[in-house]
Amino acid sequence: MSSTVVPLVIAFLGIVGTLASALMTQRLAEKAKAKELDHSARQRVEERQHETRRAMAEAVRTCYVRLNTASLDYQSELNHFWHALRVSRVTDDVRSRLDDARREHRARYSEAQMRVPDDVLTVVDGVHRKLNHLYGVLKRLDGGVTVRLEDDVSLDEAHHQIMGLWEQLTAIRRTMRLSIGVTQDGP
């Protein structure tokens, strides 16, 4: 190689190196930016998922509160109706209050069917059926309708069953509290 070619080759390599280093720096910056954008996107997805889980948990909690309140009110109105039956003082107002409590409970139960986990719904379903059974018994006793033999429940037996609902209502509350993590202890 001649003495004029060596400086040209060195100059050429210097120019290529400078250009390559600029391209490499740009590529590394693009990769870093892509990683940063990907991380931000994943973080936003995780935040949305967390917010969705939080909103769903809050909806379930609200459903539990409403269902618990409606169940207690329904049981209370059944008891109030029973007392009115016992002293033969059932009025349209007493009937209306019981029917309103039944409608409210049905609405809360329908909401629970769409929101709560199956294990909780199983417990809730048993109480829902018992409340409605007692509603039917009391309405038949109020109307003086002769009850079928398998449904032959006296006024005293109806009261015993109404009072027995407290244990089932407590079981529902315990199951709901366990479901949302308010309590960790078992039954």
C-alpha positions in Angstrom: 0.0 0.0 0.0 1.2 3.4 -0.7 1.6 6.2 1.7 -1.4 8.1 0.2 -3.8 5.1 0.5 -3.2 4.5 4.2 -4.4 7.9 5.3 -7.4 7.5 3.0 -8.3 4.1 4.5 -7.9 5.5 8.0 -10.1 8.5 7.1 -12.7 6.2 5.5 -12.7 4.0 8.6 -13.1 7.0 10.8 -16.1 8.3 8.8 -17.7 4.8 8.7 -17.1 4.4 12.5 -18.6 7.8 13.2 -21.6 7.0 11.1 -22.0 3.5 12.5 -21.7 4.9 16.1 -24.5 7.4 15.4 -26.7 4.6 13.9 -25.9 2.3 16.9 -26.8 5.1 19.3 -30.0 5.8 17.5 -30.9 2.1 17.5 -30.2 1.7 21.2 -32.3 4.8 21.9 -35.2 3.4 19.9 -35.0 0.0 21.7 -34.9 1.8 25.1 -37.9 3.9 24.1 -39.8 0.8 22.8 -39.1 -0.9 26.1 -40.3 2.1 28.0 -43.5 2.3 26.0 -44.1 -1.4 26.4 -43.6 -1.1 30.1 -46.0 1.8 30.3 -48.6 -0.1 28.2 -48.3 -3.1 30.5 -48.6 -0.9 33.6 -51.8 0.7 32.2 -53.3 -2.7 31.5 -52.4 -3.8 35.0 -53.9 -0.7 36.5 -57.1 -1.2 34.4 -57.3 -4.8 35.5 -56.8 -3.8 39.1 -59.5 -1.1 38.8 -61.9 -3.6 37.2 -61.3 -6.1 40.1 -61.7 -3.3 42.7 -65.0 -2.1 41.0 -66.3 -5.7 40.8 -65.4 -6.3 44.5 -67.2 -3.1 45.5 -70.2 -4.1 43.4 -70.3 -7.4 45.2 -69.9 -5.8 48.6 -72.8 -3.4 47.8 -74.9 -6.3 46.6 -74.2 -8.1 49.9 -75.2 -5.1 52.0 -78.4 -4.6 50.1 -79.3 -8.3 50.2 -78.6 -8.6 53.9 -80.7 -5.5 54.6 -83.6 -6.8 52.4 -83.4 -10.3 54.0 -83.5 -8.8 57.5 -86.4 -6.5 56.6 -88.3 -9.4 55.0 -87.9 -11.6 58.0 -88.9 -8.7 60.3 -92.1 -8.0 58.2 -92.9 -11.7 58.3 -92.7 -11.6 62.1 -94.7 -8.4 62.3 -97.4 -10.0 60.0 -97.4 -13.1 62.2 -98.0 -10.9 65.3 -100.9 -9.2 63.5 -102.3 -12.5 62.5 -102.1 -13.8 66.1 -104.2 -11.0 67.5 -106.5 -10.8 64.4 -105.3 -7.3 63.5 -104.0 -7.7 60.0 -104.7 -4.5 58.1 -104.1 -3.4 54.5 -101.1 -1.5 55.7 -99.5 -4.6 57.3 -100.2 -6.6 54.2 -98.7 -3.8 52.0 -95.5 -3.6 54.2 -95.0 -7.4 53.9 -95.6 -7.3 50.1 -93.1 -4.3 49.8 -90.5 -6.2 51.8 -91.0 -9.3 49.6 -90.6 -7.3 46.4 -87.4 -5.6 47.7 -86.0 -8.9 48.8 -86.8 -10.4 45.4 -85.0 -7.5 43.6 -81.9 -7.9 45.8 -82.0 -11.7 45.3 -82.2 -11.2 41.6 -79.2 -8.9 41.7 -77.3 -11.4 43.8 -78.0 -14.2 41.2 -75.9 -12.2 38.7 -73.1 -10.9 41.0 -72.2 -13.3 43.8 -70.1 -16.4 43.7 -71.9 -19.8 43.6 -71.0 -20.8 47.1 -72.6 -17.7 48.5 -75.6 -18.0 46.2 -76.2 -21.5 47.5 -76.6 -20.3 51.0 -78.6 -17.3 49.9 -80.9 -19.4 47.8 -81.9 -21.6 50.9 -83.0 -18.5 52.9 -84.7 -17.0 49.9 -86.8 -20.1 49.5 -87.6 -20.3 53.2 -88.6 -16.7 53.4 -91.0 -17.1 50.4 -92.4 -20.4 51.9 -93.2 -18.6 55.1 -94.7 -15.7 53.1 -97.0 -18.3 51.4 -97.9 -19.9 54.7 -98.8 -16.6 56.4 -100.8 -15.4 53.4 -102.8 -18.6 53.4 -103.4 -18.3 57.1 -104.4 -14.7 56.6 -106.9 -15.5 53.9 -108.4 -18.4 55.8 -107.5 -20.7 52.8 -107.4 -24.3 53.7 -103.8 -25.4 53.3 -102.8 -28.6 51.7 -101.8 -31.4 54.0 -98.1 -31.2 53.2 -98.2 -27.4 53.9 -100.2 -27.8 57.1 -98.4 -25.3 59.3 -100.0 -23.8 62.3 -99.6 -20.2 63.4 -97.3 -21.3 66.2 -95.2 -23.5 63.9 -95.0 -20.5 61.4 -93.6 -18.4 64.2 -91.1 -21.0 65.2 -89.9 -21.1 61.5 -89.7 -17.3 61.3 -87.5 -17.2 64.4 -85.4 -20.1 63.0 -84.5 -17.9 60.1 -82.1 -15.9 62.4 -79.6 -18.8 62.2 -79.8 -18.9 58.5 -79.5 -15.1 58.2 -76.4 -15.3 60.4 -75.0 -18.0 58.1 -75.6 -15.9 55.1 -73.9 -12.9 56.7 -70.9 -15.1 57.7 -70.6 -16.5 54.2 -70.8 -13.1 52.6 -68.2 -11.7 55.0 -65.8 -14.6 54.3 -66.4 -14.1 50.6 -65.2 -10.4 50.6 -62.4 -11.1 53.1 -63.9 -9.1 56.0 -63.4 -12.0 58.3 -61.1 -15.1 58.1 -62.7 -17.3 60.7 -64.9 -20.2 59.7 -68.4 -21.0 60.9 
